Amino acid sequence: MNVRHFVLTPEGRIHEFTAEQAAQIAAGADRLPEFADSRVRYLQVAVDAANATEIRVQTAGANIRFDQEGKMLEASPASADDALSGFEHDAVVQWAIRDIPSAGPTFH
């Protein structure tokens, strides 16, 4: 299973972080000055493509708040006002699975 980490900014941009970067940010060991004093939406996408005929995707979202230096202060469940739209969710999932080769149709 491959887990990918994404932040959606208020400007509509999508930033992807490695698992190591995400862990450092969550632990407060790394900061993101570009997100200083802001709140962003986070989406974790777990992709299991071990089976050649099926791709399984699980997602989990949160809101993340940063202090004035860009250190993460808190993560909280997404509220109705801050929830990802269906389009945003699907766009991030499509980005997360973009490198998985397509087997194409099977004809019998």
Secondary structure, 3 states (H helix, E strand, C coil): CEEEEEEECCCCCEEEECHHHHHHHHHCCCCCHHHCCCEEEEEEEEEECCCCCCCEEEEEEEEEEECCCCCEEEEECCCCCCCCCHHHHHHHHHHHCCCCCCCCCCCC
